[in-house]
Amino acid sequence: MTRSPPLLHFDHNASTPVDAAVLQEMLPFLAERSGNPSSTHSVGREARVAVDRARARVAGVVAARPDQVVLTAGGTEANNLAVLGAAREAASRGRHVLVSAVEHASVLGPCSRLREEGFEVEVVPVGRDGRVDPRRVAGAVRRDTTLVCVMAANNETGALQPVLEILRLLPSGVLLHCDATQVPGKVPLGEIVRKPHLLSLSSHKVHGPKGAGALVVRTPARPQPLLFGGGQEHGLRPGTENVPALVGFGAALERAAARTDEYVRTVGARTRALLAHLLDGIPGSRLLGPEDPASRLPNTFALSFPVRDGRALVPALDLAGILASSGSACASGAPEPSHVLAGMGVSREEASRTVRFSLGREVEEWDAEEAARRIRRALDPLLVAHGRQI
Ligand code: PMP
């Protein structure tokens, strides 16, 4: 009997499996330790201690004070709170907001909302490699600019953005929001998580549960709340805390950050090897995004393939047990090509035949050459120019 080949999970930027150790920490809070952190009895206090421990762990990873960490229900909520909350708070000083062209929908969506409220939101273009030029950002700042939004790393191309250079060029008083959901565990964090005034994080990108995240708020940022109610999270995110998810988030973020060096070494090497085998074995395939691996997340690359109908790519890979994503997972299913690729000047046609591969920790389970061969075999019936075999 032939054994089916292992599943190749190359869609980790969409989501990651919960770590076994993280799940173990969460389980009691899904069962008997069911307290509401606002309750003053012993079971409530136990839940409060757990949430505060999660907050302290998040704060430790980003070198913040615990009271600077607003725990949220994920990256989307953190981004909404940052963009809407900070722009509205500063509205009496100015109504000009700058945002990079390749931000996630959970940043661009609130920006559209700001426009409806009378703000002027200016989109800063990116180069062909998907990276923002810090001088272009600085050059677009006006006297009435209050907020600049540039992500740490793009989820579709892996492009690392020059957030620190941008910060250095910004006049004081202009806030920088950085969506850092894709970076923990993948690159050494350092100043990129310490310096931005508003920093968004998400749990399920770092082997934690879905529906948890944080916004780190540093002076002088003081976002207005989007929700009103019981006053939790310093009134910035009221609502009974999702204790098990937050416990998992704190544990997962800490574990991911602690293992970064190993991740960069192992996942980075395997990603570069897989990319090289694919480019070599599938003539006509093209890397979209930064050429230099040092300018990309170590686990991510976007490749366009020479096929007639790009819609068949992800299903063909899926049938062969290979998980990947066309553009951004959040946007897949939508007929519009990815705004990220469009922003890089990639044609609609090429964007429609682009696949994003985002690898994960399980590199010991597969071999790069064999994985490239499986991908080539899965796509073979679709490829227009049948070139070299691998
Ligand atoms: N920002 C980026 C860059 C992302 O990749 C994602 C997830 N696709 C989010 C924000 C949203 O995070 P969440 O899924 O936790 O809402």
Residues whose N, C-alpha, C, O or C-beta is under 5 A from the ligand:
A	BS01	PMP	N13 A14 G74 G75 T76 E77 H104 S106 A153 N155 D179 T181 S202 A212 C330
